[in-house]
Amino acid sequence: MLNSGSRIWPIATNTVREAVRHRLLYTLLFFAVTMIGFSVLIASLSYVEGERIIQDVGLASIRLFSVGIAIFVGIGLIHGEVERRTIYTILAKPVTRSEFLLGKFLGLLLTVWLQLCLMAIAFVAVSVLVGAGLDLGYVAAMLLVGVELMVIVAVATLFSSFTTPMLAAFFTLGIYALGHLSRDLYSLGQASDVPAVKQAATLLYRALPDLESFNLSTQAVHGVAISGAEVGWASLYGVAYSIALLILASFIFHRRDLE
Amino acid sequence: MSHPITTDDSREIVRVDAIVKDFRPGLGLRAKRVLHEVSFAVREGEIYGFVGPNGAGKTTTLKILMGLIRPTSGNATILDCDVTETGFREHIGFLPENPYFYSFLTAEEILRFYARLSGVGGRDRDRRVQALIELVGLGDARRERLSTYSKGMLQRVGIAQALIHDPKVVFLDEPMSGLDPIGRKDIRDIILRLKSEGKTVFMNTHILNDVEMICDRVAIIVKGRIRHEGPIREFMNEEAMRSDIVLAHLAPEVAEQLGAKFSARVQTVGEQVEVQVMDGQVRDLLKSALEAGAEVLSLSPNRISLERIFLEAVEQGEQADGSSAAERGAPAC
């Protein structure tokens, strides 16, 4: 009997090869690198803390464009395979639907991590050029951007497993926006006098991803100490949340008719 | 080429029991039944033709067998395993209708990809890839991207990927689709070769000529219902088991003698002699005609019967459909 890894890995590597041919990926990558470079110009307009502005804008660009790539490449991940019927010959082999889904997820994740590395190189290059300091805080911030991307790719995979790319984009963007507001929504709910509102806010906070827990940009730019435990727990949370989403995606995908 | 003979007591490789499939066109819309209690069995070592007009339910049935869609009710098994399971798939190959592949890969790369998914590893993988590329006649294009391939070439890639792991059972959905006459003959030869290797072949098609030439048993499906099922010979009456031969350079009196000797119908038309003879007598008649100095212009099996049964089945299906529509349309009393 074949082991799952030997079936998942070819699907993942093939997904990387397919994704790197996506024009949108290069367009967003180009804009991200341009924005990182453009931050030098923005900083030159400021009289104070130019290096911080460069790094702040740089990190924000990396986060924004990475998420853009993850969403807009990820939304068609499964739908495209069903639409083009390439999935038929794959599932006729001894490949389970869960293995297929996991292979596609890993492939896209490797692609967005690869482009994250390229953006990080551009960020480091610009920081070195302008003489801005770099420390382990930036490494931690980048690491958690990677974990956030994992969650976003899992969300995109979930929606891609049962709906059209347009709806998947709409839902994934919605989850991304709500995920960054989930702490605020929770705080607002807790401030309410109505118990039902409090409960609903708690429920929403538990169900939605807390994407702000992956945001260490401010601490990194302002040199605030970041503990290893903070990074570790956030990473663990991201991995657990992604696994839960993939189990749900797999459950839905198993029951779907691939017409 | 010698073919293993399938008998009625051969093991059942594919079994479909009263499969029903309803499709719901949209939310709140009434479900449409596309398969009505479809049942049949495919035995070990045979080539089974699943025949029907477009929209009859052939591809839907095949999708159920491949686990791509679930039946509304009924059961289907392949190699005694439920079709929703995965493990037995290492013993089956599948060619979908008009197959699509990752266009950025070459034929070699896509076959290696499928080989890895099927658990074919190491040297065996390279050997199988090269052998299949040669078998389907893509040797010259093996390193070209699939985006540059014609429809016929993609069909050949589809056949190759279906066979990459040397499966016991092969499912082919319209395997001759998009192929020129040479391509169709090549695929027919491959299918017959699979049979000679003891493999079971299930083939969806609407091309009766192909069915007659290579299938052992046939099911005719019309509008989601099996109308006929059985060995191909059962579809043939005496008329259908004859072949038409057109000869030239044969004296009319010799032609008459041959007709009498082989109980053949002989008709002289100008310089040509048209002979209709039982299939079993073809070889001897041709031998005698050639010895008498005749030239064979054509030889074709008579295929009236299967075609007639097929058309009758389609007609029956339409009539049944029409009457049920009329019943639905009748005012309630």
Boltz contact constraints between the chains, C-beta under 6 A:
constraints:
  - contact:
      token1: [A, 2]
      token2: [B, 119]
      max_distance: 6.0
  - contact:
      token1: [A, 7]
      token2: [B, 117]
      max_distance: 6.0
  - contact:
      token1: [A, 10]
      token2: [B, 113]
      max_distance: 6.0
  - contact:
      token1: [A, 10]
      token2: [B, 116]
      max_distance: 6.0
  - contact:
      token1: [A, 10]
      token2: [B, 117]
      max_distance: 6.0
  - contact:
      token1: [A, 21]
      token2: [B, 104]
      max_distance: 6.0
  - contact:
      token1: [A, 84]
      token2: [B, 100]
      max_distance: 6.0
  - contact:
      token1: [A, 85]
      token2: [B, 100]
      max_distance: 6.0
  - contact:
      token1: [A, 86]
      token2: [B, 100]
      max_distance: 6.0
  - contact:
      token1: [A, 88]
      token2: [B, 96]
      max_distance: 6.0
  - contact:
      token1: [A, 89]
      token2: [B, 161]
      max_distance: 6.0
  - contact:
      token1: [A, 92]
      token2: [B, 66]
      max_distance: 6.0
  - contact:
      token1: [A, 92]
      token2: [B, 94]
      max_distance: 6.0
  - contact:
      token1: [A, 93]
      token2: [B, 89]
      max_distance: 6.0
  - contact:
      token1: [A, 93]
      token2: [B, 117]
      max_distance: 6.0
  - contact:
      token1: [A, 93]
      token2: [B, 118]
      max_distance: 6.0
  - contact:
      token1: [A, 94]
      token2: [B, 86]
      max_distance: 6.0
  - contact:
      token1: [A, 94]
      token2: [B, 89]
      max_distance: 6.0
  - contact:
      token1: [A, 94]
      token2: [B, 90]
      max_distance: 6.0
  - contact:
      token1: [A, 95]
      token2: [B, 117]
      max_distance: 6.0
  - contact:
      token1: [A, 96]
      token2: [B, 86]
      max_distance: 6.0
  - contact:
      token1: [A, 257]
      token2: [B, 69]
      max_distance: 6.0
  - contact:
      token1: [A, 258]
      token2: [B, 68]
      max_distance: 6.0
